[in-house]
Amino acid sequence: MSTSKEHIFVVGASGDIGSGIVRGLVKKDEILTGCLTIVVGTYSSVEVYEKAIEGHTRLFLLAVGNLKRPTEMSEIKETFGKIAYEKGVRQIVDLSSWTVRSLGRQGIIGYMHTTSEEKLWKLADERPDERSLVVLRPGVFMSNQLMSDVNSVKHLNKLVSCGPPSSTFAWIDTKDISDCSVVVLTEPVEKHDRCVYEMGGEFLTQEQRAAIFSKVLGRSITYEQQPVETLYKMFIGFGMPHSLAYDIVSFPIEPVSGHVTPQLSILINRPLRTLEEWLRENVKEFQ
Ligand SMILES: NC(=O)c1ccc[n+]([C@@H]2O[C@H](COP(=O)([O-])OP(=O)(O)OC[C@H]3O[C@@H](n4cnc5c(N)ncnc54)[C@H](OP(=O)(O)O)[C@@H]3O)[C@@H](O)[C@H]2O)c1
């Protein structure tokens, strides 16, 4: 889509974050809504992308992981990033993950995002004066709870995981990710050049999370710690590959779970959203 000066390309515009970015860009006064174009493609239709990216100045880049080919995410980002820079894109805003600083290549999610970042930094640093890169590293999405917790809350009044009740995660609302992306994509390229923005709205223990559910739903929701093997077998039973199931059961056990970043309010001009706010908006899903 285009503003009077900039042409912004959003990969994954049908997703949660991408659609929030498009809505945010359209809301901005200077956006000409008639200049919004939708391109249908996949990560493998490089020719479609190559043609569509022509004339754009900024790129929001998101790739979903393919656990059968852990190297695929970094390959996609390298290919899409290289084409973008060669076609004249000046700024890439990459959607990465909190795991990069906290875990690096440890775990499959950390591996995919760390190797993706490495390839993008290499591309940007080949021509530092022309190529700007901004990396967003969000914590755990609050929206994950729509997959992981709906059934146990609805039917058992429980949140279930394998960490102790005191285990924590840094949670983030995807609205904050979209809003932050819009700011970076519309402010001067130089301002955010080579910035890495970690994103965590609230650091909550499992017990605190259960208390928020109880408050919002108006009934008692408790946290239950299950043996790690039980949870792992359940994930495998759902068809999840070993590497992801192992990663997911490791997160609550290890004392690494992201960071809270209230300083992001400097960018988005409001406080980051809380889990309670998110839950109030999604309460029907858990009733
Ligand atoms: N979940 C978390 O807690 C968390 C935390 C940190 C980072 N992240 C990262 O955040 C990113 C976004 O994840 P998400 O699942 O939440 O994204 P999402 O908002 O659901 O969006 C995914 C987008 O990618 C598109 N897509 C999927 N497969 C595609 C393909 N083969 N070719 C082209 N487009 C494809 C989807 O298109 P369709 O609508 O057509 O399918 C959709 O537009 C991932 O890189 C993830 O690792 C997640």
The ligand as a MOL file (V3000), in Angstrom:
LIG
                    3D

  0  0  0     0  0            999 V3000
M  V30 BEGIN CTAB
M  V30 COUNTS 48 52 0 0 0
M  V30 BEGIN ATOM
M  V30 1 N 2.8190 -17.4810 18.7510 0
M  V30 2 C 3.7410 -16.9310 19.4820 0
M  V30 3 O 3.6990 -16.9220 20.7150 0
M  V30 4 C 4.9140 -16.2650 18.8050 0
M  V30 5 C 5.8590 -15.5750 19.5720 0
M  V30 6 C 6.9220 -14.9300 18.9380 0
M  V30 7 C 7.0310 -14.9880 17.5630 0
M  V30 8 N 6.1070 -15.6640 16.8480 0 CHG=1
M  V30 9 C 6.2510 -15.6710 15.3740 0
M  V30 10 O 5.2320 -14.8550 14.8360 0
M  V30 11 C 5.0660 -15.1960 13.4550 0
M  V30 12 C 3.6170 -15.1200 13.1320 0
M  V30 13 O 2.9670 -16.2400 13.5750 0
M  V30 14 P 1.3900 -16.4490 13.4740 0
M  V30 15 O 1.1800 -17.8910 13.2830 0
M  V30 16 O 0.6920 -15.8100 14.6260 0 CHG=-1
M  V30 17 O 1.0010 -15.6460 12.1810 0
M  V30 18 P -0.4220 -15.2430 11.6740 0
M  V30 19 O -0.8090 -13.9350 12.2230 0
M  V30 20 O -1.3700 -16.3890 11.8600 0
M  V30 21 O -0.1380 -15.0070 10.1550 0
M  V30 22 C 0.4070 -15.9720 9.3120 0
M  V30 23 C 0.3590 -15.3850 7.9020 0
M  V30 24 O 1.2720 -16.1310 7.0990 0
M  V30 25 C 0.5590 -16.6030 5.9660 0
M  V30 26 N 1.1070 -17.8940 5.5390 0
M  V30 27 C 1.1170 -19.0580 6.2050 0
M  V30 28 N 1.7160 -20.0150 5.4590 0
M  V30 29 C 2.0420 -19.4090 4.2820 0
M  V30 30 C 2.6580 -19.8480 3.0820 0
M  V30 31 N 3.0740 -21.1040 2.9420 0
M  V30 32 N 2.8590 -18.9490 2.0870 0
M  V30 33 C 2.4580 -17.6510 2.2290 0
M  V30 34 N 1.8470 -17.1770 3.3300 0
M  V30 35 C 1.6480 -18.0630 4.3380 0
M  V30 36 C -0.8850 -16.7190 6.4140 0
M  V30 37 O -1.6980 -16.6940 5.2620 0
M  V30 38 P -3.1000 -17.4620 5.2450 0
M  V30 39 O -4.0310 -16.6360 6.0520 0
M  V30 40 O -3.4420 -17.5070 3.8100 0
M  V30 41 O -2.8580 -18.8210 5.8420 0
M  V30 42 C -1.0060 -15.4670 7.2850 0
M  V30 43 O -1.2540 -14.3420 6.5080 0
M  V30 44 C 5.7890 -16.5360 13.2580 0
M  V30 45 O 7.0090 -16.3220 12.6230 0
M  V30 46 C 6.0270 -17.0100 14.7030 0
M  V30 47 O 7.1540 -17.8430 14.8380 0
M  V30 48 C 5.0460 -16.2950 17.4260 0
M  V30 END ATOM
M  V30 BEGIN BOND
M  V30 1 1 1 2
M  V30 2 2 2 3
M  V30 3 1 2 4
M  V30 4 1 4 5
M  V30 5 2 4 48
M  V30 6 2 5 6
M  V30 7 1 6 7
M  V30 8 2 7 8
M  V30 9 1 8 9
M  V30 10 1 8 48
M  V30 11 1 9 10
M  V30 12 1 9 46
M  V30 13 1 10 11
M  V30 14 1 11 12
M  V30 15 1 11 44
M  V30 16 1 12 13
M  V30 17 1 13 14
M  V30 18 2 14 15
M  V30 19 1 14 16
M  V30 20 1 14 17
M  V30 21 1 17 18
M  V30 22 2 18 19
M  V30 23 1 18 20
M  V30 24 1 18 21
M  V30 25 1 21 22
M  V30 26 1 22 23
M  V30 27 1 23 24
M  V30 28 1 23 42
M  V30 29 1 24 25
M  V30 30 1 25 26
M  V30 31 1 25 36
M  V30 32 1 26 27
M  V30 33 1 26 35
M  V30 34 2 27 28
M  V30 35 1 28 29
M  V30 36 1 29 30
M  V30 37 2 29 35
M  V30 38 1 30 31
M  V30 39 2 30 32
M  V30 40 1 32 33
M  V30 41 2 33 34
M  V30 42 1 34 35
M  V30 43 1 36 37
M  V30 44 1 36 42
M  V30 45 1 37 38
M  V30 46 2 38 39
M  V30 47 1 38 40
M  V30 48 1 38 41
M  V30 49 1 42 43
M  V30 50 1 44 45
M  V30 51 1 44 46
M  V30 52 1 46 47
M  V30 END BOND
M  V30 END CTAB
M  END
